[in-house]
Amino acid sequence: MVGNIFGTLSFMAAALSAHLWFRASKIPTPPHTGDNYAGEGPFSEELRQQSSANAKAAFVAAVAALFGALAMGIKVTAAYFGWP
């Protein structure tokens, strides 16, 4: 039962991560020529937004992997000890 809950949470987190990465891939990148010499401008700002979106997606993917590992670990442990 608990393994199934972790498996479901893993699936949901993986789907959310895919959605977040898809949205991150749709952030447009303007030409670099719009930035000033200090590195400020639309290009740098879009890269910051893309980086932030990718970081959120990666975090959710890590949560999905953790839930998947917990689900598998519980099932393996239950099988080893003969628990129902």
C-alpha positions as CSV (number, residue, x, y, z in Angstrom):
1,M,0.0,0.0,0.0
2,V,2.7,2.5,1.0
3,G,4.8,1.5,-2.0
4,N,1.9,2.2,-4.3
5,I,1.5,5.7,-2.7
6,F,5.1,6.5,-3.3
7,G,4.8,5.1,-6.9
8,T,1.9,7.4,-7.5
9,L,3.7,10.4,-6.1
10,S,6.7,9.5,-8.3
11,F,4.5,9.4,-11.4
12,M,2.9,12.7,-10.5
13,A,6.2,14.4,-9.8
14,A,7.7,13.1,-13.1
15,A,4.7,14.4,-15.0
16,L,5.0,17.8,-13.4
17,S,8.8,17.9,-14.1
18,A,8.1,17.1,-17.8
19,H,5.6,19.9,-17.9
20,L,8.0,22.4,-16.2
21,W,10.8,21.5,-18.6
22,F,8.5,21.9,-21.6
23,R,7.5,25.4,-20.4
24,A,11.2,26.2,-19.8
25,S,12.0,25.2,-23.3
26,K,9.4,27.7,-24.6
27,I,11.1,30.7,-23.0
28,P,12.4,32.7,-26.0
29,T,16.0,33.8,-26.2
30,P,16.5,37.3,-27.7
31,P,19.6,38.1,-29.6
32,H,22.7,38.8,-27.5
33,T,23.2,42.2,-29.1
34,G,20.6,43.8,-26.8
35,D,22.8,43.6,-23.6
36,N,25.1,46.3,-22.4
37,Y,28.8,45.9,-21.5
38,A,27.8,45.2,-17.8
39,G,25.9,42.1,-19.0
40,E,22.5,43.6,-18.3
41,G,19.7,43.5,-20.8
42,P,17.1,41.2,-22.3
43,F,19.4,38.4,-23.2
44,S,20.8,38.0,-19.6
45,E,17.3,38.3,-18.2
46,E,15.9,35.6,-20.4
47,L,18.8,33.3,-19.5
48,R,18.1,33.9,-15.8
49,Q,14.5,33.0,-16.4
50,Q,15.4,29.9,-18.3
51,S,17.9,28.9,-15.6
52,S,15.4,29.3,-12.9
53,A,12.7,27.3,-14.7
54,N,15.2,24.5,-15.4
55,A,16.3,24.4,-11.8
56,K,12.7,24.0,-10.7
57,A,12.1,21.2,-13.1
58,A,15.3,19.5,-12.1
59,F,14.3,19.7,-8.4
60,V,10.9,18.1,-9.1
61,A,12.6,15.4,-11.2
62,A,14.9,14.7,-8.2
63,V,11.8,14.4,-6.0
64,A,10.3,12.0,-8.5
65,A,13.4,9.9,-8.4
66,L,13.4,9.8,-4.6
67,F,9.7,8.7,-4.5
68,G,10.4,6.1,-7.1
69,A,13.4,4.8,-5.1
70,L,11.3,4.7,-1.9
71,A,8.5,2.8,-3.7
72,M,10.9,0.2,-5.0
73,G,12.8,0.0,-1.7
74,I,9.6,-0.7,0.2
75,K,8.5,-3.4,-2.3
76,V,11.9,-5.1,-2.2
77,T,12.1,-4.9,1.6
78,A,8.6,-6.3,1.9
79,A,9.4,-9.2,-0.5
80,Y,12.6,-10.0,1.4
81,F,11.0,-10.2,4.8
82,G,7.8,-11.8,3.5
83,W,5.5,-9.0,4.5
84,P,2.2,-8.8,2.6
